[in-house]
């Protein structure tokens, strides 16, 4: 059980109105399900643009409660991300059983979703126990008025699962949808606008595969730090502790880990700096830049440094690498990662001070990686909240911001130097359209072939335009796009 030592259940009453007569129980002990419901209420009440990443909100929520067992942490995350991943499918089943077209109170809707997810997707707790726990949880919120409806709907759903099995119970009833796009959107729990654009671009079959892939658990992938060790050493270490690891298909330093539950920081060898957690597709992006020993390199949107540290490893830590980012907390994590990995060629620079030096740094860098902020539509399987936080308008805005970043950083590349434009998205508004606009506006730049050191097996991801594009449905990696730009030597 989780202990709300400071705020009691106050987090559970977010957005509730007076008629609910919610009472706050300070110091009460609540379940992982109640904590998930609390955070879901908070997340749902926020405007999509105002939402922080759900993973960050989850860690913040856990940090503000008392000691939490590994089992409770796992259940909390399972429910939280599961409800968000399957939100519209859960709502469809709830709507069929509720027999009402009226607006559902936020608290009741949240507990219905939590209970429905457990009944339809989890099997550790019997459906009857799930119903009882949901009723107890909503009663602890002082919402006794909702017990009857909650109990009735979840018991109907539990009977459906017990009679049909979980897979058939989750399935949509035939003949309920005339629009195949709407059916696919509900069945795979994606926004209608998102599915519609994929169907128009790729066809219904490929769009369906993509939607299903977005709902599949992403593998735990690591990048072995070849400046300290090698794949065989790390793999043998894992195997000796009962953890399976196999080499990645495309990245020569990557391994897919299975048979391990818990935070990756508890994997053997992590504290020694033998590896970094990083998707295989992300590893390939930093390889696209082709960093070489002696290069002066800038990572202009470094984040926590996954690609920054990889570039350092690719050069044998014999390059000058500068890293900047607008988020100071991410840069602090980058410093920690670089220190743990033993990579002392990385300098983390304060963004405001860097901006003041930009004029003096014009033409300084041999290579720049600009892994731009984007919609993240290529990493939905890892971050299901992205589905509900984006809109068609936000894609256009993201593209405009990316073009501004490209134009703002281009003068720092030396004549003949290279700039890699990368995103974790495959949407045209923030990939090829941005690239086209940049080249039209800047006559002194051209597309360049991706680096020759790019691993041969991964060259299948180089499309006809010479751009790198990875797809979850094809490669099993996250979705990334990258294109190399080269500055004219006479510029």
C-alpha positions as CSV (number, residue, x, y, z in Angstrom):
1,X,0.0,0.0,0.0
2,X,1.1,3.6,-0.6
3,X,1.1,6.2,2.1
4,X,-0.1,9.8,1.3
5,X,1.7,11.2,4.4
6,X,1.3,14.8,3.4
7,X,-1.7,15.4,1.2
8,X,-3.9,12.5,2.1
9,X,-6.3,11.8,-0.8
10,X,-6.4,15.4,-1.9
11,X,-5.0,14.5,-5.3
12,X,-7.9,12.3,-5.9
13,X,-10.4,15.2,-5.9
14,X,-8.9,17.1,-8.8
15,X,-11.7,18.8,-10.8
16,X,-14.5,17.5,-8.7
17,X,-17.7,19.6,-8.0
18,X,-19.5,20.3,-4.8
19,X,-22.3,17.8,-5.2
20,X,-19.8,15.0,-4.9
21,X,-19.1,16.0,-1.3
22,X,-15.6,14.6,-1.3
23,X,-13.9,14.2,2.0
24,X,-10.1,14.3,2.4
25,X,-8.5,11.6,4.6
26,X,-5.1,12.8,5.6
27,X,-2.5,10.2,6.3
28,X,-4.7,7.5,4.6
29,X,-3.1,4.5,3.0
30,X,-4.3,4.0,-0.6
31,X,-3.6,1.4,-3.2
32,X,-1.5,1.7,-6.3
33,X,-4.8,1.8,-8.2
34,X,-5.9,4.9,-6.3
35,X,-2.6,6.6,-7.0
36,X,-3.0,5.8,-10.7
37,X,-6.6,7.1,-10.6
38,X,-5.3,10.3,-8.9
39,X,-2.7,11.0,-11.6
40,X,-5.1,10.1,-14.4
41,X,-7.6,12.7,-13.0
42,X,-4.9,15.3,-12.9
43,X,-3.6,14.4,-16.4
44,X,-7.1,14.4,-17.9
45,X,-8.0,17.8,-16.5
46,X,-5.0,19.5,-18.1
47,X,-5.1,20.9,-21.6
48,X,-3.0,18.7,-23.9
49,X,-0.5,21.5,-24.5
50,X,0.0,21.9,-20.8
51,X,0.7,18.2,-20.0
52,X,4.2,17.2,-19.1
53,X,5.2,13.7,-20.4
54,X,3.3,11.1,-18.5
55,X,6.5,9.3,-17.5
56,X,7.8,12.4,-15.8
57,X,4.5,12.9,-14.0
58,X,4.5,9.3,-12.8
59,X,8.0,9.6,-11.4
60,X,7.1,12.9,-9.7
61,X,4.0,11.2,-8.1
62,X,6.0,8.3,-6.8
63,X,8.6,10.7,-5.3
64,X,5.9,12.5,-3.3
65,X,4.6,9.4,-1.5
66,X,6.1,7.2,1.1
67,X,8.1,4.0,0.5
68,X,6.7,2.1,-2.4
69,X,7.3,-1.6,-3.0
70,X,8.5,-2.8,-6.4
71,X,5.2,-4.6,-6.9
72,X,3.2,-1.5,-6.2
73,X,5.4,0.6,-8.5
74,X,4.9,-1.9,-11.3
75,X,1.1,-2.1,-10.8
76,X,0.9,1.7,-10.7
77,X,2.7,2.1,-14.0
78,X,0.9,-0.8,-15.6
79,X,-2.5,0.7,-14.8
80,X,-1.5,4.3,-15.5
81,X,0.0,3.7,-18.9
82,X,-2.4,0.9,-19.8
83,X,-5.5,3.2,-19.3
84,X,-3.9,6.0,-21.3
85,X,-2.8,3.5,-24.1
86,X,-6.3,2.0,-24.4
87,X,-8.4,5.0,-23.4
88,X,-10.9,5.2,-26.3
89,X,-11.4,1.4,-26.4
90,X,-12.1,1.4,-22.7
91,X,-14.6,4.3,-23.1
92,X,-16.4,2.4,-25.9
93,X,-16.9,-0.6,-23.7
94,X,-18.0,1.5,-20.7
95,X,-20.4,3.5,-22.9
96,X,-22.0,0.3,-24.2
97,X,-22.6,-0.9,-20.6
98,X,-23.5,2.4,-19.0
99,X,-26.7,2.8,-21.1
100,X,-26.4,6.6,-20.9
101,X,-25.4,9.3,-23.3
102,X,-24.9,11.9,-20.6
103,X,-21.6,13.3,-19.4
104,X,-19.9,11.0,-16.9
105,X,-18.4,12.6,-13.8
106,X,-14.6,12.7,-14.1
107,X,-14.1,10.7,-10.9
108,X,-16.5,8.0,-11.9
109,X,-15.1,7.9,-15.4
110,X,-11.6,7.5,-14.1
111,X,-12.5,4.6,-11.8
112,X,-14.5,3.0,-14.6
113,X,-11.5,3.1,-16.8
114,X,-9.1,1.8,-14.2
115,X,-11.4,-1.1,-13.4
116,X,-12.2,-1.8,-17.0
117,X,-8.5,-1.9,-17.9
118,X,-7.8,-4.4,-15.1
119,X,-10.7,-6.6,-16.1
120,X,-9.9,-6.6,-19.8
121,X,-6.2,-6.6,-19.9
122,X,-4.8,-7.9,-16.6
123,X,-5.1,-11.3,-15.0
124,X,-3.2,-11.2,-11.7
125,X,-6.3,-10.0,-9.8
126,X,-9.7,-11.8,-10.2
127,X,-12.4,-9.6,-11.9
128,X,-14.6,-9.8,-8.8
129,X,-11.7,-8.5,-6.6
130,X,-11.1,-5.7,-9.1
131,X,-14.7,-4.6,-8.8
132,X,-14.6,-4.6,-5.0
133,X,-11.3,-2.6,-5.0
134,X,-12.7,0.0,-7.4
135,X,-15.8,0.4,-5.2
136,X,-13.7,0.7,-2.1
137,X,-11.4,3.2,-3.8
138,X,-14.2,5.5,-4.9
139,X,-15.8,5.3,-1.5
140,X,-12.6,6.4,0.1
141,X,-12.9,9.6,-2.1
142,X,-16.2,10.3,-0.4
143,X,-18.1,9.6,-3.6
144,X,-20.6,7.0,-2.3
145,X,-23.1,8.4,-4.8
146,X,-21.0,6.7,-7.6
147,X,-20.7,3.2,-6.0
148,X,-23.9,1.7,-7.5
149,X,-23.1,2.7,-11.1
150,X,-19.4,1.7,-10.8
151,X,-20.3,-1.6,-9.3
152,X,-23.0,-2.4,-11.9
153,X,-20.9,-1.5,-15.0
154,X,-17.8,-3.3,-13.8
155,X,-19.7,-6.4,-12.9
156,X,-21.3,-6.6,-16.3
157,X,-17.9,-6.2,-17.9
158,X,-16.5,-8.9,-15.5
159,X,-19.2,-11.3,-16.6
160,X,-18.4,-10.6,-20.2
161,X,-14.8,-11.5,-19.7
162,X,-15.6,-14.6,-17.7
163,X,-18.0,-15.8,-20.4
164,X,-15.9,-14.9,-23.5
165,X,-12.3,-14.7,-22.3
166,X,-10.2,-11.5,-22.3
167,X,-9.4,-11.3,-26.0
168,X,-13.0,-11.7,-27.2
169,X,-14.3,-9.5,-24.4
170,X,-12.0,-6.7,-25.6
171,X,-13.1,-7.0,-29.3
172,X,-15.6,-4.6,-30.8
173,X,-19.0,-6.0,-31.7
174,X,-19.5,-6.5,-35.4
175,X,-21.8,-4.1,-37.3
176,X,-21.4,-1.2,-34.8
177,X,-19.3,0.9,-37.2
178,X,-20.0,2.0,-40.7
179,X,-16.7,3.9,-41.1
180,X,-13.7,1.6,-41.2
181,X,-11.4,4.4,-40.0
182,X,-13.5,5.0,-36.9
183,X,-13.6,1.3,-36.2
184,X,-9.8,1.1,-36.5
185,X,-9.4,4.2,-34.3
186,X,-11.5,2.8,-31.5
187,X,-10.2,-0.8,-31.8
188,X,-6.6,0.4,-31.5
189,X,-7.4,3.4,-29.3
190,X,-5.9,6.2,-31.5
191,X,-7.5,9.6,-32.2
192,X,-9.6,9.6,-35.4
193,X,-7.6,12.3,-37.1
194,X,-4.4,10.4,-36.6
195,X,-5.7,7.2,-38.0
196,X,-7.4,9.0,-40.9
197,X,-4.2,10.6,-42.1
198,X,-2.3,7.3,-41.9
199,X,-5.0,5.5,-43.9
200,X,-5.0,8.2,-46.5
201,X,-1.2,8.0,-46.8
202,X,-0.4,4.3,-46.4
203,X,-3.7,2.5,-46.9
204,X,-5.9,0.7,-44.3
205,X,-3.7,-2.3,-44.0
206,X,-0.4,-0.6,-43.3
207,X,-2.2,1.9,-41.0
208,X,-3.6,-0.9,-39.0
209,X,-0.2,-2.6,-38.6
210,X,1.2,0.7,-37.4
211,X,-1.6,1.3,-34.8
212,X,-1.1,-2.2,-33.4
213,X,2.7,-1.7,-33.3
214,X,2.1,1.5,-31.3
215,X,0.3,-0.6,-28.7
216,X,2.9,-3.3,-28.4
217,X,5.4,-3.2,-25.5
218,X,8.7,-1.7,-26.6
219,X,11.8,-3.8,-25.9
220,X,14.5,-2.9,-23.4
221,X,17.5,-2.0,-25.6
222,X,20.9,-1.0,-24.5
223,X,24.0,0.4,-26.2
224,X,27.3,-1.1,-25.0
225,X,30.0,1.4,-24.2
226,X,32.8,0.1,-26.4
227,X,35.3,2.4,-24.9
228,X,35.2,0.3,-21.7
229,X,34.0,-3.2,-22.7
230,X,32.3,-5.2,-25.5
231,X,29.1,-7.0,-26.2
232,X,30.4,-10.4,-25.3
233,X,31.5,-9.3,-21.8
234,X,28.1,-7.6,-21.1
235,X,26.1,-10.4,-22.5
236,X,28.0,-13.0,-20.4
237,X,27.5,-10.9,-17.3
238,X,23.7,-10.7,-18.0
239,X,23.5,-14.4,-18.7
240,X,25.3,-15.3,-15.5
241,X,22.5,-13.5,-13.5
242,X,19.6,-15.1,-15.5
243,X,19.1,-12.1,-17.9
244,X,18.8,-12.8,-21.6
245,X,20.4,-10.5,-24.1
246,X,20.8,-10.8,-27.9
247,X,22.7,-8.5,-30.3
248,X,20.6,-6.0,-32.2
249,X,20.0,-6.6,-35.9
250,X,21.3,-3.3,-37.1
251,X,23.4,-1.5,-34.5
252,X,26.8,-3.1,-33.8
253,X,26.8,-1.9,-30.2
254,X,23.2,-2.6,-29.4
255,X,21.6,-5.5,-27.4
256,X,18.0,-6.3,-26.7
257,X,17.5,-7.4,-23.1
258,X,14.7,-9.7,-21.9
259,X,13.9,-11.6,-18.7
260,X,14.5,-8.6,-16.5
261,X,11.9,-6.7,-14.5
262,X,12.6,-3.4,-12.8
263,X,14.4,-0.2,-13.5
264,X,17.3,-0.6,-16.0
265,X,19.7,1.2,-13.6
266,X,19.7,-2.0,-11.6
267,X,21.1,-4.1,-14.4
268,X,24.5,-5.5,-13.6
269,X,27.3,-3.3,-15.1
270,X,25.2,-0.1,-15.2
271,X,27.1,1.6,-12.4
272,X,30.4,0.6,-14.1
273,X,29.3,2.6,-17.2
274,X,29.3,-0.5,-19.4
275,X,26.2,0.5,-21.2
276,X,23.5,3.1,-21.8
277,X,19.8,2.4,-22.3
278,X,18.9,3.5,-25.8
279,X,16.6,2.4,-28.6
280,X,18.3,0.8,-31.6
281,X,16.8,3.4,-33.9
282,X,18.3,6.2,-31.8
283,X,21.7,4.5,-32.0
284,X,21.5,4.5,-35.7
285,X,20.7,8.2,-35.8
286,X,24.0,9.2,-34.1
287,X,25.9,6.8,-36.4
288,X,24.3,8.7,-39.4
289,X,26.4,11.8,-38.4
290,X,29.6,9.8,-38.8
291,X,31.6,11.5,-36.0
292,X,35.4,11.1,-36.4
293,X,38.3,11.5,-33.9
294,X,39.4,15.1,-33.9
295,X,36.0,16.5,-34.9
296,X,34.5,19.5,-33.3
297,X,30.9,18.5,-32.7
298,X,27.8,20.2,-31.3
299,X,24.8,18.4,-30.1
300,X,22.3,21.3,-30.2
301,X,19.3,19.6,-28.6
302,X,21.2,17.1,-26.4
303,X,18.5,16.2,-23.9
304,X,19.8,13.6,-21.4
305,X,22.7,12.7,-23.8
306,X,21.9,9.4,-25.3
307,X,23.2,10.5,-28.7
308,X,25.8,12.8,-27.2
309,X,27.5,10.0,-25.3
310,X,27.2,7.6,-28.3
311,X,29.0,10.1,-30.5
312,X,31.8,10.3,-27.9
313,X,32.1,6.5,-27.9
314,X,32.2,6.4,-31.8
315,X,35.2,8.8,-31.7
316,X,36.9,6.8,-29.0
317,X,36.5,9.9,-26.8
318,X,38.9,11.7,-29.1
319,X,36.7,14.6,-30.2
320,X,35.6,18.0,-28.9
321,X,31.9,17.6,-28.1
322,X,29.7,20.4,-26.9
323,X,26.2,19.7,-25.6
324,X,23.4,22.2,-25.1
325,X,19.7,22.0,-24.2
326,X,17.0,24.3,-23.0
327,X,16.1,22.0,-20.0
328,X,18.7,22.3,-17.2
329,X,17.5,19.2,-15.5
330,X,18.2,17.2,-18.6
331,X,21.7,18.6,-18.9
332,X,22.3,17.6,-15.3
333,X,21.3,14.0,-16.2
334,X,23.6,14.3,-19.3
335,X,26.5,15.2,-17.0
336,X,25.8,12.2,-14.8
337,X,25.6,9.8,-17.8
338,X,28.8,11.1,-19.3
339,X,30.6,10.8,-15.9
340,X,29.3,7.2,-15.4
341,X,30.3,6.2,-18.9
342,X,33.8,7.8,-18.4
343,X,33.4,10.1,-21.4
344,X,35.5,13.2,-20.6
345,X,35.5,14.8,-24.0
346,X,31.9,16.1,-23.5
347,X,31.4,19.7,-22.4
348,X,27.9,20.6,-21.2
349,X,27.4,24.3,-21.9
350,X,24.9,26.7,-20.4
351,X,22.4,27.6,-23.1
352,X,22.2,31.3,-22.3
353,X,26.0,31.7,-22.2
354,X,26.2,29.7,-25.4
355,X,23.8,32.0,-27.2
356,X,26.1,34.9,-26.3
357,X,29.0,33.1,-27.9
358,X,27.2,32.2,-31.1
359,X,28.8,34.9,-33.2
360,X,32.3,33.9,-32.2
361,X,31.4,30.2,-32.9
362,X,30.3,30.8,-36.5
363,X,32.1,28.2,-38.7
364,X,33.6,26.4,-35.8
365,X,32.0,23.0,-35.9
366,X,32.8,20.2,-38.2
367,X,29.5,18.4,-37.5
368,X,26.3,19.3,-35.7
369,X,23.5,17.0,-34.6
370,X,20.2,18.8,-34.4
371,X,17.8,16.2,-33.0
372,X,14.9,18.7,-33.0
373,X,11.9,18.8,-30.6
374,X,9.0,17.1,-32.4
375,X,5.6,15.5,-32.0
376,X,7.2,12.2,-31.0
377,X,4.8,10.3,-33.3
378,X,7.5,7.7,-33.9
379,X,7.8,6.7,-30.2
380,X,4.2,6.3,-29.3
381,X,4.8,2.7,-28.2
382,X,7.0,4.0,-25.4
383,X,4.9,7.1,-24.7
384,X,1.2,6.4,-25.3
385,X,0.2,9.8,-23.9
386,X,1.6,11.3,-27.1
387,X,-1.5,10.1,-29.0
388,X,-3.8,12.3,-26.9
389,X,-1.5,15.3,-26.6
390,X,-1.0,16.0,-30.3
391,X,-3.2,17.6,-33.1
392,X,-2.8,18.3,-36.8
393,X,-2.2,21.9,-35.9
394,X,0.6,21.0,-33.5
395,X,2.4,19.1,-36.2
396,X,2.5,22.2,-38.4
397,X,3.8,24.3,-35.4
398,X,6.5,21.7,-34.7
399,X,7.7,21.9,-38.3
400,X,7.8,25.7,-38.2
401,X,9.9,25.6,-35.0
402,X,12.2,23.0,-36.5
403,X,12.9,25.2,-39.5
404,X,13.7,28.1,-37.2
405,X,16.1,25.9,-35.3
406,X,17.9,24.8,-38.5
407,X,18.2,28.4,-39.7
408,X,19.4,29.5,-36.2
409,X,22.2,26.9,-36.0
410,X,23.4,26.6,-39.6
411,X,26.1,29.3,-39.5
412,X,28.0,27.5,-36.7
413,X,28.9,24.8,-39.3
414,X,32.2,25.3,-41.0
415,X,32.3,25.5,-44.9
416,X,32.3,21.9,-46.0
417,X,31.0,20.8,-42.7
418,X,27.8,18.8,-42.0
419,X,24.6,19.2,-40.1
420,X,22.3,16.2,-39.4
421,X,18.6,17.0,-39.0
422,X,16.8,14.3,-37.1
423,X,13.4,13.8,-35.6
424,X,11.6,10.9,-33.8
425,X,8.7,11.3,-36.2
426,X,7.7,10.3,-39.7
427,X,5.1,12.9,-40.3
428,X,5.8,15.0,-43.5
429,X,5.1,18.4,-41.7
430,X,8.1,17.8,-39.5
431,X,10.4,15.8,-41.8
432,X,10.6,16.2,-45.6
433,X,8.6,19.4,-45.7
434,X,11.0,21.1,-43.2
435,X,14.0,19.8,-45.2
436,X,12.6,21.1,-48.4
437,X,11.9,24.5,-47.0
438,X,15.4,24.8,-45.6
439,X,17.0,23.9,-48.9
440,X,14.9,26.4,-50.8
441,X,15.8,29.2,-48.3
442,X,19.5,28.4,-48.1
443,X,21.3,28.1,-51.5
444,X,24.7,27.3,-49.9
445,X,23.5,24.0,-48.6
446,X,22.8,20.6,-50.2
447,X,21.8,17.1,-49.2
448,X,24.7,14.8,-48.6
449,X,25.1,11.0,-48.5
450,X,24.9,9.5,-45.0
451,X,28.2,8.6,-43.5
452,X,30.1,5.6,-44.9
453,X,30.6,4.3,-41.4
454,X,26.9,3.7,-41.2
455,X,26.5,-0.1,-40.6
456,X,25.8,-2.0,-43.8
457,X,22.8,-4.0,-42.5
458,X,21.1,-0.7,-41.5
459,X,21.4,0.8,-45.0
460,X,18.0,-0.7,-45.8
461,X,16.6,2.3,-43.9
462,X,18.1,4.8,-46.5
463,X,15.2,5.8,-48.8
464,X,15.3,7.0,-52.3
465,X,15.9,10.6,-51.2
466,X,19.0,9.5,-49.3
467,X,17.3,10.1,-45.9
468,X,17.3,7.7,-43.0
469,X,13.8,6.4,-42.0
470,X,13.1,3.7,-39.4
471,X,9.7,2.2,-38.8
472,X,8.5,0.2,-35.8
473,X,6.5,-2.0,-38.2
474,X,9.5,-2.9,-40.3
475,X,12.6,-2.7,-38.1
476,X,11.2,-3.2,-34.6
477,X,12.9,0.1,-33.7
478,X,11.3,3.3,-32.7
479,X,10.4,5.6,-35.7
480,X,13.1,8.1,-36.7
481,X,13.9,10.3,-39.6
482,X,17.3,11.9,-40.4
483,X,18.9,13.7,-43.3
484,X,22.4,14.9,-43.8
485,X,23.0,18.5,-44.9
486,X,26.3,19.8,-46.1
487,X,27.5,23.4,-46.3
488,X,29.1,24.5,-49.5
489,X,32.9,24.9,-49.2
490,X,32.7,28.3,-50.8
491,X,30.0,29.6,-48.5
